[in-house]
Amino acid sequence: MLVITIITLFFCVSIAPCISAFIYNNIDEKKSINEQINDIVSNPLDSLLNDDTASLTFYTFDKTGRKQNKIDIPSYSAIEIKNVFDELNYKIVYESKRIETQELKNEFINLLDENGLLSEKQSKDEVLLLLNPGWLKSANDSNNLKARNPFSNVLIRPFFVSYFGTSVFCSVSSAGAGMMMPLFMLPRPRAVAMWFSSSDYGVTSVANLFTGRGFLAGGAQGGLLLGFMGIGLTYAIPGYTVYGFIGYSLFAGVTAQYMEFLPPNNAPVISNENPVNNAVNVPIDLDELSFRIEDPDKDLMSYTVTTDPDIGSGQGQAKTNGVYSVPVSGLEQDKKYSWTVEVSDGNILVEKKFGFITMGRPPFDPFDEGWQYRKKITINHTQIVGNLVDFPVLVNVVDVNLRDKAQADGDDILFMDGSGVAEKLYHEIEFFSGSSGELVAWVKIPSLISNQDTEFYLYYGNPGCSSQQFPEKVWDSHYMMVQHMMDGSTNTITKDSTNNYHGTKGGTGPIQTIVDAKIGYAEDFTGDEWIDVTIDNGQTYSIEFWDYPREIGTNGQIYNGQGTNPTYIYAPNIAYWNGANPPNLQQYAAAANRDGSWFYTGQHSAPENQWHHIVFTVAGTSANLYLDGLLKVSQIEQYNPTTTGSHYIGYRADKEVHHNGVIDEFRCSNIARSPEWISTEYNNQNDPFSFLSFGLEESAP
């Protein structure tokens, strides 16, 4: 009953409301486990080096009770004993079956005997027997714990809501600043040991001798051992009672501020999603999403599934390895859906996101499906430089009809390639104001011909429809990043419309301010600030943007890339600086370099306080700089490409040069865009009213 009472009290103290865990990774991973444990435990013992003598007490614990012997010895002898004890502390848990461990046990006992720590009641053979209990021989075929850095992925909680670990038939080693309280139970004395460490220096290792599984406990902690056989040491230091013990126990239970289970708990695995990630042309009659979950440790799992837009959700508890599904319904044609699966084994939460696109819509007549109004849009062929395919056309207009008749958020804005029954054109709305009718949208036109006008239609006035946008399909597959530069939040500054290369704010300057820009709105760079993105430009690429350099007489950095393989790399590098002659001009230049091999386009002047369209292309061994739609130079040199790394918009790290002005519509492609493409872009974006014309409003019959 006493045993049951003690264990019950210990469990009650250990179980408390959970606090979210986080990772403790503060220990030098280059050191061995033994060195790291020494570092943790030895700090309170440093004062021994300043004393001539140290007071040590040696304990033995067996079935007949506890024996102890306390002596004062020279400090150097105490340190020698401590060092051997620390090494044995590690080996008895992690390498208990190695010959070297057995030899170290003998060495340690001899060292104790030589320094007079063994009393007349503690023979060397009896002490050695405590370190070799009978069940240890039965565990010879089991595996020890795999040696690894303690607390490399440790869960941490305040001590009053500690983590809890237990083991049976186990080896135990512990050291810390605190106290150990041996107890004994009748009718025959059975060793029961309890210990408490209120400091950050407590370290306990526990391993089951048969399975090799166990745990590491660190920091403030408390523990209970039943049927313990082993040895212990305490060091009497002013202000500290430092304890240490090693041995074997029938049962061990520990509560601690830090805990890592060994072998480490493996995370659940999510796989075999259906539809497969990024699937296209998924039928709209899809009625379920399925996935497989597995836990390498065979732990029971719980899962939660959510969808966006919401087409269904589900959850499950106490699930074994297997395939599970959730029902979905209400899918629409030609729409992107994402779904997220979260799985937990009680310790680790794993999240995985998937996406798919439903099958495209066949030709249809919007007037038959609830749209009430349309306008014809005509592209002036004289603005087209060469024939182009899948070109994103800017539609920028302020229209009172859209203000009065479209949905307030523009969800019913729809583009078609003809009147009547026609194909839907993919579009992205960068900005729409329901109060003014201002629309900034990008529409993917399948074909532009330089000698013939192109017509398409804008539909609106359908209060019952959902959003008709599909940004991911507006930009062809060569676009790697499209930043419209108009998200002014604290963390996510610019949202990528293609491949999730979202930008984040860097520097100590103010959050970028949203201002009127060349196209809609954009970020205003005014000080020590920039936008950081990670992208792989590769060997062939195009970088383009609109720039408004504002301050005369200053230099600036528009874009700077730093690759990561194999050395420090700048590629590409687009800068401007004030020209002394003639005055009030900015000189643009672009370069890409690695290990001294450069592309350099030379300097090209442009007026300050004006918008300029800049495009830098690299292909093979040539680099081109386009300014306001015109090719300025084609430079040919040897070039080695950059790889994925940090890229900065509005900053150059090594020179600490910033941009002062506004940057708009920043884009990266993995091809060198053609001169025809670049010139047509400039015509469209520089003067959309000359590029497009709008017809009169037509109503549904």
C-alpha positions in Angstrom: 0.0 0.0 0.0 2.9 2.3 0.8 4.3 1.7 -2.7 1.0 2.4 -4.3 0.5 5.5 -2.3 4.0 6.9 -3.2 3.4 6.1 -6.9 -0.1 7.6 -6.8 1.2 10.8 -5.2 4.1 11.0 -7.7 1.7 10.6 -10.6 -0.7 13.2 -9.2 2.1 15.7 -8.9 3.3 15.0 -12.4 0.0 15.4 -14.2 -0.9 19.0 -14.8 -2.5 21.1 -17.6 -0.3 21.3 -20.7 1.5 24.4 -21.9 2.6 24.6 -25.5 6.1 23.1 -25.9 9.0 24.7 -27.8 12.5 23.6 -28.9 15.5 23.9 -26.6 18.6 23.8 -28.6 21.1 25.7 -26.5 23.8 23.0 -26.2 26.9 22.8 -28.4 26.2 19.8 -30.7 29.9 19.4 -31.6 30.6 18.1 -28.1 30.0 14.5 -27.1 27.1 13.6 -24.9 29.4 13.0 -21.9 31.0 16.4 -22.4 27.7 18.1 -22.6 26.4 16.4 -19.4 29.6 17.4 -17.7 29.1 21.0 -18.8 25.6 21.0 -17.3 26.4 19.3 -14.0 29.9 20.7 -13.3 29.0 24.4 -13.1 28.2 24.3 -9.3 31.4 22.3 -8.7 33.7 25.0 -10.1 34.1 26.4 -6.6 35.9 23.2 -5.6 38.9 24.4 -7.6 39.2 27.3 -5.2 39.2 25.1 -2.0 41.9 22.9 -0.7 39.5 20.2 0.4 36.1 19.0 -0.5 33.5 17.0 1.5 32.2 13.9 -0.3 29.7 11.3 0.8 29.5 7.9 -0.8 26.3 5.9 -0.7 25.3 2.3 -1.6 21.7 1.2 -2.0 20.7 -2.5 -1.8 18.0 -4.7 -0.5 19.2 -4.4 3.1 19.2 -0.6 3.2 21.6 2.3 2.7 25.2 2.6 3.7 27.2 5.8 3.6 30.7 7.1 4.3 31.6 10.8 4.5 35.1 12.1 4.2 37.1 15.3 3.4 39.6 14.8 0.6 41.8 17.1 -1.4 40.0 19.0 -4.1 42.0 17.5 -6.9 41.0 14.1 -5.8 37.4 15.1 -5.6 37.6 16.4 -9.2 39.2 13.2 -10.4 36.4 11.2 -8.8 33.8 13.5 -10.3 35.3 13.1 -13.8 35.3 9.3 -13.7 31.8 9.3 -12.1 30.5 11.6 -14.9 31.9 9.2 -17.5 30.4 6.2 -15.8 27.1 8.2 -15.5 27.0 8.3 -19.3 28.3 4.8 -20.1 26.0 2.9 -17.7 23.0 4.1 -19.7 24.3 4.3 -23.2 27.0 1.6 -23.3 26.1 -0.7 -20.4 27.1 -3.9 -22.2 30.4 -2.8 -23.5 33.6 -4.3 -22.0 34.9 -0.7 -21.5 31.9 0.1 -19.3 32.7 -2.9 -17.0 36.3 -1.9 -16.8 35.3 1.6 -15.9 33.1 0.3 -13.1 36.1 -1.5 -11.6 38.3 1.6 -12.1 35.8 3.8 -10.3 35.4 1.4 -7.3 39.1 1.2 -7.0 39.4 5.0 -7.1 36.8 5.2 -4.3 38.7 2.7 -2.2 42.0 4.4 -2.7 40.5 7.7 -1.4 38.9 6.1 1.6 35.3 6.5 0.4 34.4 2.8 1.0 33.5 2.1 4.6 34.1 -1.1 6.5 30.6 -2.1 5.6 31.1 -1.5 1.8 33.5 -4.0 0.2 34.6 -3.5 -3.3 32.9 -6.8 -4.4 29.6 -5.8 -2.8 29.7 -2.4 -4.5 30.6 -4.0 -7.9 27.6 -6.3 -7.5 25.3 -3.4 -7.1 26.5 -2.2 -10.6 25.8 -5.6 -12.1 22.3 -6.8 -11.0 21.0 -10.2 -12.1 18.6 -8.8 -14.7 21.4 -7.1 -16.5 22.6 -10.5 -17.7 19.2 -11.2 -19.2 19.3 -8.0 -21.2 22.6 -8.8 -23.0 20.8 -9.2 -26.3 18.9 -5.9 -26.1 20.1 -2.6 -27.6 21.3 0.3 -25.6 20.0 3.8 -26.3 21.5 5.3 -29.3 24.1 7.9 -28.4 23.0 11.3 -29.4 23.1 14.9 -28.3 20.9 15.3 -25.2 18.2 17.9 -25.5 18.8 18.5 -29.2 15.0 18.6 -29.7 13.9 18.8 -26.1 10.3 19.6 -25.0 10.3 22.3 -22.4 7.7 23.3 -19.8 7.9 25.2 -16.5 8.6 22.8 -13.7 5.2 23.1 -12.1 3.7 21.5 -15.3 6.6 19.1 -15.9 6.9 16.4 -18.5 6.7 12.9 -17.2 8.7 9.7 -18.1 8.7 6.2 -16.6 10.6 3.0 -17.2 10.9 -0.5 -15.7 13.9 -2.8 -15.4 16.1 0.1 -16.2 19.5 1.6 -15.8 19.6 5.1 -14.2 22.1 7.8 -13.9 21.4 11.3 -12.4 23.3 14.3 -11.3 22.3 17.8 -10.2 22.2 20.5 -7.6 19.6 19.5 -5.0 19.0 16.6 -2.7 18.4 12.8 -2.7 16.2 11.2 -0.1 16.6 7.4 0.3 13.6 5.5 1.9 13.1 1.9 2.8 10.0 -0.2 3.1 9.2 -3.2 5.3 8.9 -6.1 5.9 12.2 -6.5 4.1 14.0 -3.3 3.3 13.5 -2.3 -0.3 15.4 0.7 -1.5 13.2 3.6 -2.5 15.0 6.7 -3.7 13.5 10.1 -4.3 15.4 13.2 -5.5 14.8 16.8 -6.3 16.8 19.3 -8.3 15.5 22.9 -8.3 18.3 24.3 -10.5 18.9 24.1 -14.2 21.7 21.6 -13.7 19.7 18.5 -13.2 20.3 15.7 -15.8 18.8 12.2 -15.5 19.2 9.4 -18.1 16.9 6.3 -17.9 17.0 3.3 -20.3 15.1 0.0 -20.3 17.6 -2.8 -20.3 15.5 -5.0 -22.6 14.1 -2.6 -25.1 16.7 0.1 -25.2 14.0 2.7 -25.0 14.2 5.5 -22.4 14.4 9.2 -21.9 16.6 12.2 -20.9 15.3 14.6 -18.3 16.9 17.9 -17.7 16.6 21.1 -15.6 14.4 21.4 -12.5 13.1 17.9 -11.8 12.0 15.3 -9.3 12.2 11.5 -9.4 11.2 8.2 -7.8 13.0 4.9 -7.9 11.6 1.6 -6.6 13.8 -1.4 -6.0 16.9 0.7 -6.7 20.4 -0.9 -6.5 23.4 1.4 -7.0 25.8 3.9 -5.7 25.7 7.6 -5.2 27.9 10.6 -4.3 27.1 14.0 -2.8 29.4 17.0 -2.8 29.1 19.5 0.0 29.7 22.9 -1.5 28.8 26.2 0.2 25.4 27.1 -1.1 24.9 23.8 -2.9 24.3 20.2 -2.3 25.3 18.4 -5.4 24.3 14.8 -5.8 25.0 12.1 -8.3 24.0 8.4 -8.5 24.1 5.5 -10.9 22.6 2.1 -10.8 19.6 -0.1 -11.7 15.9 0.1 -10.7 12.8 -2.0 -11.1 10.9 1.2 -11.7 11.9 4.8 -12.4 9.6 7.8 -12.8 10.8 11.3 -13.4 9.1 14.7 -13.8 11.3 17.4 -15.4 11.3 20.8 -17.1 13.0 19.4 -20.1 12.5 15.9 -21.6 13.5 14.0 -24.6 12.3 10.4 -25.2 14.9 8.0 -26.7 14.9 6.8 -29.3 13.1 10.0 -30.3 9.4 10.0 -30.9 9.0 9.7 -34.7 6.6 12.1 -36.4 3.5 10.7 -38.1 3.7 10.5 -41.9 1.0 11.7 -44.3 1.0 10.2 -47.8 -1.0 8.8 -50.7 -3.3 11.8 -51.0 -6.1 11.6 -53.4 -6.5 13.7 -55.6 -2.7 13.8 -55.8 -1.1 17.2 -55.1 -1.4 19.7 -57.9 -3.7 17.5 -59.9 -5.6 19.2 -62.8 -8.9 18.4 -64.5 -10.3 16.9 -61.3 -14.0 16.0 -61.9 -16.5 18.2 -60.0 -18.4 15.2 -58.9 -15.5 14.3 -56.6 -17.2 13.2 -53.3 -14.2 12.5 -51.0 -10.6 13.4 -50.2 -8.5 10.5 -48.9 -5.0 10.1 -47.5 -2.9 7.6 -45.6 -1.4 8.2 -42.1 1.3 6.2 -40.5 3.2 6.4 -37.2 6.6 4.6 -37.2 6.2 4.1 -33.4 2.7 2.6 -33.8 1.2 5.4 -31.7 -2.5 6.1 -32.0 -3.1 9.3 -34.0 -5.7 12.0 -34.4 -6.3 13.9 -37.6 -8.2 17.0 -38.8 -8.9 18.0 -42.5 -9.9 21.4 -43.7 -10.5 22.8 -47.2 -10.3 26.2 -48.9 -12.8 27.2 -50.3 -14.8 25.1 -47.9 -16.1 22.0 -49.6 -16.0 19.8 -46.5 -14.0 18.8 -43.5 -13.5 16.0 -41.0 -11.6 14.6 -38.1 -10.7 11.4 -36.4 -9.4 10.2 -33.0 -7.3 7.3 -31.8 -6.5 6.0 -35.3 -4.0 3.4 -36.3 -2.0 3.3 -39.5 -4.3 3.3 -42.5 -6.2 5.2 -45.2 -8.9 7.7 -44.2 -11.2 10.0 -46.0 -13.5 13.0 -45.6 -16.6 13.8 -47.7 -16.7 16.8 -50.0 -19.3 18.4 -52.2 -20.2 21.5 -54.2 -17.1 21.7 -56.4 -17.2 24.2 -59.2 -15.6 23.9 -62.6 -12.2 25.5 -63.4 -11.4 26.4 -59.8 -8.4 25.8 -57.5 -9.0 24.1 -54.1 -6.6 23.5 -51.3 -6.9 21.0 -48.4 -4.8 20.6 -45.3 -4.3 17.5 -43.2 -3.1 17.8 -39.6 -2.0 14.6 -37.8 -0.9 14.3 -34.2 0.5 11.3 -32.2 0.0 13.2 -29.0 3.5 14.7 -29.0 4.2 15.8 -32.6 1.8 17.6 -34.9 2.4 17.3 -38.6 0.7 19.4 -41.2 0.6 18.9 -45.0 -1.1 20.9 -47.6 -2.4 19.7 -51.0 -4.1 21.4 -53.9 -5.9 20.5 -57.1 -7.7 22.2 -60.0 -11.1 21.1 -61.2 -11.8 20.5 -64.9 -12.2 23.5 -67.1 -15.5 24.9 -68.2 -16.7 24.2 -71.7 -17.7 27.2 -73.7 -20.8 28.9 -72.3 -22.8 32.1 -72.6 -22.6 34.2 -69.4 -26.0 35.8 -70.1 -27.5 32.4 -69.8 -25.9 31.9 -66.3 -26.9 35.1 -64.5 -24.6 37.9 -65.9 -26.5 41.0 -66.8 -24.0 43.3 -68.6 -20.9 43.2 -70.8 -18.5 45.5 -72.7 -16.3 44.8 -75.6 -12.6 45.5 -75.2 -10.4 46.0 -78.2 -6.6 45.7 -78.2 -5.0 48.1 -80.7 -2.8 46.0 -83.0 -0.4 48.9 -83.6 0.7 48.5 -79.9 1.6 44.9 -80.5 5.3 44.2 -81.4 5.3 40.8 -83.0 2.9 37.9 -82.5 2.6 36.7 -78.9 1.1 33.8 -77.1 -0.5 33.7 -73.6 0.2 37.3 -72.9 -1.0 38.9 -69.6 -2.8 42.1 -70.7 -3.3 44.9 -68.2 -6.9 46.2 -67.9 -6.8 49.5 -66.0 -10.0 51.5 -66.0 -12.3 53.5 -63.8 -15.9 52.6 -64.8 -19.0 53.9 -63.2 -21.0 50.9 -64.6 -18.7 48.6 -62.6 -19.2 50.8 -59.6 -22.9 50.7 -59.8 -23.6 47.1 -61.1 -20.7 44.8 -60.2 -20.3 43.1 -56.8 -18.5 45.3 -54.3 -15.5 42.9 -54.3 -15.5 42.3 -58.0 -16.1 38.6 -57.7 -18.6 38.7 -60.7 -16.1 40.3 -63.1 -15.6 37.9 -65.9 -13.6 38.0 -69.2 -14.6 35.9 -72.3 -12.9 35.6 -75.6 -16.1 36.4 -77.6 -19.7 37.2 -77.3 -22.4 34.6 -76.8 -21.1 31.1 -76.3 -17.3 31.6 -75.8 -14.2 30.5 -73.8 -13.5 31.9 -70.4 -10.3 34.0 -70.1 -8.3 33.7 -66.9 -7.8 36.8 -65.0 -6.3 38.2 -61.7 -7.7 41.3 -60.0 -4.9 43.3 -58.5 -7.2 46.0 -57.2 -10.9 46.8 -57.4 -12.9 49.6 -55.6 -16.6 49.1 -55.5 -17.0 52.7 -54.4 -15.2 54.2 -57.4 -15.3 51.5 -60.1 -11.5 51.5 -60.4 -10.3 48.1 -61.8 -6.7 46.9 -62.1 -6.7 43.4 -63.6 -4.5 41.1 -65.6 -6.1 39.0 -68.3 -4.4 36.1 -70.1 -4.9 36.5 -73.9 -4.2 33.3 -75.7 -3.0 35.0 -78.9 -2.0 38.6 -79.9 -1.4 39.4 -83.6 0.5 42.5 -84.6 -1.5 43.2 -87.8 -5.0 42.6 -86.4 -7.0 44.0 -83.5 -7.9 41.5 -80.7 -11.3 41.6 -79.1 -12.6 40.2 -75.8 -15.4 40.9 -73.5 -15.8 42.1 -69.9 -19.0 40.7 -68.1 -20.4 41.9 -64.8 -23.6 42.2 -62.8 -24.1 38.7 -61.4 -24.9 39.0 -57.6 -25.2 35.3 -57.1 -21.8 34.0 -58.4 -18.5 33.4 -56.5 -15.1 34.8 -57.5 -14.2 34.2 -61.2 -10.5 34.9 -60.6 -7.8 32.3 -61.3 -4.4 34.1 -60.7 -2.3 31.0 -61.1 -3.4 30.5 -64.7 -2.9 34.1 -65.8 0.8 33.9 -65.8 2.5 31.4 -68.1 4.6 28.6 -66.8 7.8 30.6 -67.2 6.9 33.2 -64.6 8.6 32.3 -61.3 7.5 35.3 -59.3 5.0 38.1 -59.9 4.8 40.7 -57.1 2.3 43.5 -57.5 4.0 45.3 -54.5 0.8 46.4 -52.7 0.6 44.3 -49.5 1.6 46.6 -46.7 1.3 44.2 -43.7 4.1 43.8 -41.2 5.4 40.4 -42.2 4.2 39.4 -45.7 5.0 42.5 -47.7 4.5 41.3 -51.2 2.4 38.4 -52.3 3.5 36.3 -55.2 0.8 35.4 -57.7 2.6 32.3 -59.1 4.9 30.1 -56.9 4.5 31.4 -53.4 7.8 33.4 -53.4 6.2 35.8 -51.0 8.4 38.6 -49.8 9.1 39.6 -46.2 10.2 43.0 -44.8 13.8 43.4 -43.9 15.8 46.2 -42.2 14.9 48.6 -39.4 13.2 51.3 -41.5 9.4 51.9 -41.4 6.9 49.5 -42.9 6.6 50.3 -46.6 3.8 52.7 -47.4 1.3 52.0 -50.0 1.2 54.8 -52.5 -0.2 55.6 -55.9 2.1 53.8 -58.4 2.5 53.2 -62.1 0.0 50.4 -62.0 -2.5 50.7 -59.1 -0.5 50.9 -55.9 2.9 49.9 -54.8 5.6 49.9 -52.0 7.4 53.2 -51.2 11.0 52.6 -50.1 12.1 55.5 -47.9 14.9 54.3 -45.6 16.6 51.3 -44.1 14.2 48.7 -45.5 13.9 46.2 -48.2 12.0 43.1 -49.3 13.6 39.7 -49.0 12.7 36.8 -51.2 14.2 33.4 -51.8 14.2 32.3 -55.4 16.3 30.3 -57.9 17.0 32.4 -61.0 18.9 29.7 -62.7 21.2 30.2 -65.7 18.5 31.8 -67.9 16.1 34.4 -66.6 14.4 37.8 -66.9 13.9 40.3 -64.2 11.5 43.2 -64.7 9.9 46.0 -62.7 8.8 49.7 -62.8 11.0 52.1 -60.9 10.5 55.7 -59.7 13.8 57.0 -58.4 12.8 59.9 -56.3 15.8 61.7 -54.7 18.3 63.5 -56.9 22.0 63.1 -56.0 21.8 59.7 -54.3 22.7 56.2 -55.3 20.5 53.2 -54.9 20.0 49.5 -55.2 16.9 48.1 -56.9 17.6 44.4 -56.9 20.5 42.2 -55.6 20.7 38.5 -55.5 23.0 36.4 -53.3 23.3 32.7 -54.3 24.4 29.9 -52.0 26.5 27.5 -54.1 29.4 27.3 -53.9 30.6 30.7 -52.8 29.4 34.2 -52.0 27.6 35.3 -55.2 26.0 38.4 -56.5 23.7 37.6 -59.4 21.9 39.5 -60.6 22.6 43.0 -59.5 20.6 46.0 -60.7 21.6 49.4 -59.4 21.3 53.1 -60.2 23.3 56.2 -59.2 23.1 59.9 -59.8 24.9 61.1 -62.9 27.0 64.1 -62.5 26.9 65.0 -66.2 24.3 65.7 -67.3 22.5 66.5 -64.0 19.2 65.2 -62.8 19.6 61.8 -64.6 19.8 58.4 -63.1 22.2 55.9 -64.6 21.0 52.3 -64.6 23.3 49.3 -64.9 22.8 45.6 -64.4 25.4 42.9 -63.7 25.7 39.3 -62.8 28.9 37.9 -61.3 30.4 34.8 -59.7 34.0 34.2 -58.9 35.0 37.3 -60.9 33.1 36.3 -64.1 30.8 39.2 -64.9 28.1 40.3 -67.2 27.9 44.1 -67.1 25.5 46.0 -69.3 27.1 49.5 -68.8 25.4 52.6 -67.7 22.3 54.1 -69.2 20.8 57.4 -68.2 17.2 58.1 -67.5 15.4 61.2 -65.9 14.8 61.1 -62.2 11.4 61.5 -60.6 9.8 59.6 -63.5 8.6 56.1 -64.0 10.9 53.7 -65.9 10.4 50.2 -67.0 13.5 48.1 -66.5 14.1 44.6 -67.8 17.3 42.6 -67.3 17.7 39.3 -69.2 20.4 36.6 -69.1 20.6 33.7 -71.6 23.6 31.5 -72.2 26.5 33.9 -72.2 24.7 37.2 -72.9 23.0 39.8 -70.7 20.6 42.5 -72.0 19.3 45.7 -70.3 16.0 47.1 -71.6 15.0 50.6 -70.6 11.4 51.8 -71.3 10.8 49.0 -73.8 14.1 49.5 -75.8 17.2 47.3 -75.8 20.2 49.4 -74.6 23.0 46.9 -74.7 23.8 43.2 -75.1 26.9 42.2 -73.3 28.6 38.9 -73.8 30.9 37.3 -71.2 31.5 34.0 -69.4 28.9 33.5 -66.8 28.1 30.9 -64.1 24.6 31.0 -62.7 23.4 31.6 -59.2 21.3 29.1 -57.3 18.6 29.5 -54.7 19.6 32.1 -52.1 18.6 35.4 -50.5 17.5 38.1 -53.0 16.7 41.7 -52.0 14.4 44.2 -53.6 15.6 47.7 -52.7 18.9 46.7 -51.0 22.4 45.5 -51.5 23.8 43.8 -48.5 27.6 44.1 -48.9 27.4 47.8 -49.8 24.5 48.6 -47.5 23.0 50.6 -50.3 19.2 51.2 -50.2 16.6 52.4 -52.6 14.8 55.7 -52.3 11.7 55.6 -54.4 8.9 53.4 -55.5 9.2 49.9 -57.1 6.1 48.4 -58.8 5.3 45.1 -60.6 8.4 43.1 -59.8 8.6 39.9 -61.8 11.0 37.0 -62.5 10.9 34.5 -65.3 13.0 31.5 -66.1 13.5 32.4 -69.7 14.9 35.5 -71.4 11.8 37.4 -72.5 11.9 38.4 -76.2 12.3 42.1 -77.3 8.8 41.8 -78.8 7.3 40.7 -75.5 9.2 43.4 -73.5 8.2 46.2 -75.9 4.5 45.1 -75.9 4.6 45.0 -72.1 5.9 48.5 -72.0 3.2 49.8 -74.4 0.4 48.1 -72.5 1.6 49.1 -69.0 2.8 52.6 -69.8 -0.4 53.7 -71.5 -3.2 51.2 -71.1 -5.7 53.7 -72.5 -3.9 53.7 -75.9 -3.5 49.9 -75.8 -7.2 49.2 -75.0 -10.5 50.7 -75.9 -13.9 50.0 -74.3 -17.2 49.7 -76.1 -20.6 50.6 -74.8 -22.5 48.6 -72.2 -24.7 45.8 -73.5 -27.5 44.3 -71.4 -28.6 40.7 -71.3 -31.6 40.0 -73.7 
